[in-house]
Amino acid sequence: YLQRDDPHMQFNFNAIAQGYTCDYIAEKFNAKGIKNYLIEVGGEVYCKGVNSKGEKWKIGIDKPIDGNNVPGEEMECALLISDKGLVTSGNYRKFYIKEGKKYSHTIDPISGYPVSHSLLCATVIANDATTADALATYFMVIGLEEAKKYLDANPNLQALLIYEENGKIKTFYTDKLEIINFDK
């Protein structure tokens, strides 16, 4: 139950809506006994079982570079998953530039201002897409070092964090992540 006293206040569940939708559809598929599927809603993914070749699902991760606005056009790597949700959040497609400074669409809820740190995108793999969706957004708020600390404290999660350091793009990923790197 939610109640708002201020008529100007609005609730926005965008940080988990697409992940939740994937999970909802997955529940319906499971109830019908479907064993192998991949659901994608706005880039958020939940998959179960294997693909038509009998292999884990291969999910491409876009390079988090400004101007890479077409999903799948410029890929960083691919991740292999099954029976999991996978979500990427980033600041390379939704931003604006004012007076030469780039402002992210991700807002720090403490300061009320756009986040400003080195993390370009966070991909999270969790047992469900709703959790992956929420955590990917959370990581974009807290930044690279705090996201690493969270992952250390939660070894059941898998993640790929792509960040900028000294003008170069670098990656951090958890140990259990099944990653296919593309030639750079």
MORAJO-V213555 format. One record per residue. PSI is psi in whole degrees, 0 to 359 (none if undefined). NEAR is the number of other C-alpha atoms within 10 Angstrom. Layout:
psi=PSI near=NEAR
psi=PSI near=NEAR
This chain:
psi=129 near=2
psi=140 near=4
psi=137 near=5
psi=135 near=9
psi=333 near=6
psi=117 near=7
psi=346 near=6
psi=347 near=6
psi=139 near=8
psi=151 near=8
psi=137 near=7
psi=116 near=8
psi=23 near=10
psi=333 near=12
psi=343 near=16
psi=356 near=20
psi=314 near=18
psi=321 near=21
psi=316 near=28
psi=319 near=24
psi=318 near=20
psi=314 near=23
psi=322 near=23
psi=314 near=14
psi=320 near=15
psi=319 near=21
psi=317 near=13
psi=318 near=11
psi=315 near=16
psi=319 near=14
psi=332 near=9
psi=0 near=9
psi=14 near=9
psi=128 near=13
psi=333 near=12
psi=120 near=18
psi=160 near=18
psi=127 near=19
psi=131 near=19
psi=125 near=18
psi=107 near=14
psi=29 near=11
psi=342 near=14
psi=143 near=23
psi=142 near=26
psi=133 near=31
psi=155 near=26
psi=146 near=21
psi=221 near=18
psi=166 near=18
psi=186 near=15
psi=344 near=10
psi=3 near=7
psi=19 near=9
psi=163 near=12
psi=157 near=18
psi=137 near=23
psi=116 near=17
psi=121 near=18
psi=143 near=17
psi=121 near=20
psi=151 near=19
psi=132 near=19
psi=66 near=24
psi=143 near=15
psi=136 near=12
psi=351 near=8
psi=75 near=15
psi=354 near=14
psi=109 near=9
psi=132 near=12
psi=354 near=13
psi=314 near=9
psi=110 near=15
psi=142 near=16
psi=313 near=17
psi=184 near=17
psi=150 near=17
psi=142 near=19
psi=127 near=14
psi=161 near=22
psi=141 near=20
psi=39 near=19
psi=164 near=18
psi=146 near=28
psi=128 near=30
psi=139 near=30
psi=132 near=23
psi=143 near=26
psi=172 near=23
psi=25 near=21
psi=354 near=19
psi=327 near=16
psi=102 near=12
psi=172 near=14
psi=158 near=13
psi=128 near=9
psi=125 near=7
psi=41 near=5
psi=359 near=7
psi=135 near=8
psi=132 near=14
psi=127 near=17
psi=157 near=22
psi=349 near=16
psi=124 near=20
psi=132 near=16
psi=117 near=16
psi=342 near=10
psi=313 near=7
psi=332 near=8
psi=4 near=9
psi=161 near=13
psi=144 near=16
psi=152 near=20
psi=96 near=16
psi=183 near=15
psi=347 near=17
psi=121 near=26
psi=321 near=24
psi=154 near=28
psi=123 near=30
psi=128 near=24
psi=136 near=27
psi=123 near=26
psi=177 near=20
psi=337 near=17
psi=159 near=21
psi=332 near=31
psi=313 near=26
psi=315 near=20
psi=319 near=31
psi=311 near=29
psi=316 near=20
psi=323 near=26
psi=318 near=27
psi=316 near=23
psi=316 near=18
psi=324 near=24
psi=335 near=29
psi=313 near=21
psi=342 near=17
psi=175 near=20
psi=304 near=22
psi=317 near=13
psi=325 near=14
psi=319 near=21
psi=317 near=18
psi=317 near=10
psi=316 near=15
psi=322 near=18
psi=322 near=12
psi=348 near=10
psi=73 near=10
psi=351 near=11
psi=346 near=12
psi=152 near=19
psi=145 near=20
psi=154 near=25
psi=121 near=20
psi=126 near=25
psi=129 near=22
psi=169 near=20
psi=134 near=16
psi=120 near=11
psi=41 near=7
psi=3 near=8
psi=146 near=7
psi=130 near=15
psi=163 near=13
psi=150 near=15
psi=134 near=13
psi=153 near=18
psi=158 near=17
psi=319 near=9
psi=359 near=11
psi=130 near=15
psi=107 near=14
psi=139 near=16
psi=109 near=14
psi=141 near=11
psi=152 near=9
psi=136 near=6
psi=none near=6
